[in-house]
Amino acid sequence: MTLPVKDTLELVQQAMKVVKSRYLLCILISQRIHQLEKGAPPVIDVDPDEYTSPKTFLTLSLMEIIEGNMEIETTESASA
């Protein structure tokens, strides 16, 4: 199940409200797609049969970010 580009862009805009940084969002999506490719289960309630193709992993990872089910670690730099 792949979404039309318009729907995917709407998901990206919603995810930007959660993450705030487009660079961090890109990294999070990339990391999550790799995890899903290696067989990681979805962390949100979805039909697992709909999200088995790598083409659907972008949509799934965006939905996980929007729902707040991804761990976002923040690091603080130590002052010298």
LINVEN-V71395 format. One record per residue. N is the residue number from 1. RES is the residue in one letter. OMEGA is omega in whole degrees, 0 to 359 (999 if undefined). D_LAST is the distance of its C-alpha to the last C-alpha in Angstrom with 1 decimal. Layout:
BEGIN
n->(N	N)
res->(RES	RES)
omega->(OMEGA	OMEGA)
d_last->(D_LAST	D_LAST)
END
This chain:
BEGIN
n->(1	2	3	4	5	6	7	8	9	10	11	12	13	14	15	16	17	18	19	20	21	22	23	24	25	26	27	28	29	30	31	32	33	34	35	36	37	38	39	40	41	42	43	44	45	46	47	48	49	50	51	52	53	54	55	56	57	58	59	60	61	62	63	64	65	66	67	68	69	70	71	72	73	74	75	76	77	78	79	80)
res->(M	T	L	P	V	K	D	T	L	E	L	V	Q	Q	A	M	K	V	V	K	S	R	Y	L	L	C	I	L	I	S	Q	R	I	H	Q	L	E	K	G	A	P	P	V	I	D	V	D	P	D	E	Y	T	S	P	K	T	F	L	T	L	S	L	M	E	I	I	E	G	N	M	E	I	E	T	T	E	S	A	S	A)
omega->(176	181	173	184	180	179	179	178	176	176	179	179	178	179	178	177	181	188	177	181	181	179	177	178	179	180	180	180	181	180	182	177	178	178	180	177	180	175	179	180	175	180	174	180	176	175	184	181	180	186	178	182	177	179	182	184	177	179	181	181	177	179	178	179	181	181	175	182	177	178	177	181	176	178	177	180	180	179	184	999)
d_last->(50.1	48.3	47.8	48.8	46.1	46.4	45.7	42.7	41.3	41.8	39.9	37.0	37.0	37.0	34.1	32.1	32.6	30.9	28.0	27.5	25.9	28.6	26.2	25.1	28.8	29.9	27.6	28.7	32.3	32.1	30.7	33.3	36.1	35.3	35.3	38.6	40.0	39.4	41.3	38.9	41.0	40.4	38.5	40.8	44.5	46.2	49.2	47.9	50.8	49.7	46.2	47.0	46.9	43.7	45.0	44.4	40.9	39.3	41.3	40.5	36.8	36.8	38.9	36.6	33.6	35.8	37.0	33.5	34.2	31.3	28.1	25.2	21.9	18.8	15.4	12.3	9.1	6.3	3.8	0.0)
END
